[in-house]
Amino acid sequence: MELITLALTGKDGGPIAKMADWSLNVSSGSTARIQETHITAGHAICELVDIKLFQKPDLK
């Protein structure tokens, strides 16, 4: 399908980090910190998609 994959990982990334095209690894042992970072990244990605798809080009 020619999709690009992104793995959201923590600690050392584990095996999934090597399987994905891109990996956003939070090198922390704290699950809460890892989740907080992934949530923030998810919001940023959604914002970029929203700008790309729904706003006028001159607003970029």
Backbone torsions as a table, in degrees:
resi	resn	phi	psi	omega
1	MET	NA	-6.1	178.7
2	GLU	59.4	39.7	177.4
3	LEU	-87.2	153.4	174.0
4	ILE	-103.1	131.4	-176.9
5	THR	-107.5	145.9	177.7
6	LEU	-127.2	125.6	176.7
7	ALA	-103.4	127.9	173.8
8	LEU	-98.2	112.4	-172.1
9	THR	-128.0	170.1	176.8
10	GLY	-135.6	178.4	-177.8
11	LYS	53.2	-113.7	-179.3
12	ASP	-99.5	6.2	178.9
13	GLY	93.0	-29.0	179.4
14	GLY	62.5	-173.6	-176.7
15	PRO	-67.7	-26.7	-178.0
16	ILE	-65.5	-30.9	-179.6
17	ALA	-61.6	-33.6	-180.0
18	LYS	-80.1	-20.1	-178.4
19	MET	-83.7	-26.4	-176.2
20	ALA	-85.5	158.5	174.9
21	ASP	-67.9	-41.1	179.8
22	TRP	-130.0	150.0	178.1
23	SER	-135.8	128.4	172.1
24	LEU	-104.4	98.7	-176.0
25	ASN	-102.5	129.1	174.1
26	VAL	-103.5	106.8	-173.3
27	SER	-81.1	69.1	179.5
28	SER	-135.6	152.0	175.4
29	GLY	-93.2	-3.8	-179.0
30	SER	-90.3	113.1	-179.6
31	THR	-57.4	-39.9	179.9
32	ALA	-61.4	-43.7	179.2
33	ARG	-65.5	-40.5	179.2
34	ILE	-61.7	-47.8	-179.2
35	GLN	-63.9	-41.3	178.5
36	GLU	-60.1	-43.3	179.7
37	THR	-65.9	-42.5	178.7
38	HIS	-64.6	-38.8	177.2
39	ILE	-62.6	-45.6	179.0
40	THR	-61.5	-44.2	178.5
41	ALA	-62.8	-40.6	178.2
42	GLY	-60.7	-42.2	177.5
43	HIS	-63.3	-41.9	179.3
44	ALA	-64.0	-41.9	178.5
45	ILE	-63.6	-44.6	178.4
46	CYS	-60.9	-40.5	178.3
47	GLU	-62.3	-43.5	179.1
48	LEU	-64.7	-40.5	177.3
49	VAL	-64.0	-43.4	178.9
50	ASP	-59.5	-45.2	178.4
51	ILE	-61.9	-45.9	-177.1
52	LYS	-64.0	-41.0	-173.3
53	LEU	-89.1	-32.2	-165.9
54	PHE	-121.5	-9.0	-178.6
55	GLN	-106.6	155.4	-179.4
56	LYS	-64.1	146.1	-179.3
57	PRO	-56.0	-32.4	-177.6
58	ASP	-73.8	-8.1	178.0
59	LEU	-92.3	-4.8	-177.2
60	LYS	-75.0	NA	NA
